[in-house]
Amino acid sequence: MSDQDKGTSDERGTVLLAQEGAVAVVTLSRPNALNALTWKMYEELEAHLTYLATAEHIRAIIIRGDGERALAAGTDISQFQGFSGVDGIAYEQRMDAIIDRLATMPQPVLAAIHGYAVGAGLIIATASDLRYATRAARFGAPMARTLGNCLSLKNYRRLAQALGAMRSKELLFTSRLLSAEEALQCGFLTAILDEEQLFAEVFEIAKRISTLAPLTIWASKEAFKRIEHEREGDEAAFADVLARVYGSADFAEGVQAYVEKRRPNWRGESQGK
């Protein structure tokens, strides 16, 4: 498999793009930090997706994490220091744009999941068309235990559609992680695959998809996209919630506690101090 863009490996991580025939592989690469995404990685992910969206020779896309410990363990928390409510809105709008791009790719997107798919990792998996994982994979968005932030309305909707509203609320309210078996049972996972063969098997599935009628597959993706669009509401109406959470003392405390490696002291305070 030849690399389209090998990127550079540093503490900010990178997102790699490789192509073999009609299959593209996007790899989130920051293995020492469980592939937690930095602003640089988000920019590279968006650039690769923008390129692939118009790459007519690409018929299927695989997204994976570097190593065997995680697809991605969320967004790098240290980047949230000093965030305000306005910053929170801008961040979630930026994430919406990138995840929308992933969710609306003209080609089928297959997620190959080792280990953790948490926070942004969970949302990336949720925006994929097909999801394959190993038995050790874990899924969740434990924000109520860690940072005290929230998702955008679009991402709450994605979770509800992929996991079901009640299961999504349980995970969000309790901060527990969903096992691969539970994810399979509730229809979130397409299949659980062998640890050592995960990528090889997902690549074979992507390769098979790439040999089938592209317009039929495109029409199927377009149909589901339009079905989902019919349920969408006014995203701007949720901005007040984003501002309150990201501008709160609790969120600032969650970020600071992470940096200081201690447990957060939640107070339920809406205004930062």
Secondary structure, DSSP 8 states (H G I E B T S, - for coil): -EEEE----STT-EEEEEEETTEEEEEEE-GGGTT-B-HHHHHHHHHHHHHHHT-TT--EEEEEESSSSEEEESB-GGGGTT--HHHHHHHHHHHHHHHHHHHT-SS-EEEEE-SEEETHHHHHHHTSSEEEE-TT-EEE--TTTTT-----HHHHHHHHHHH-HHHHHHHHHH---EEHHHHHHTT--SEE--GGGHHHHHHHHHHHHHTS-HHHHHHHHHHHHHHHHTT---GGGGHHHHHHHHTSHHHHHHHHHHHTTS-------SS--
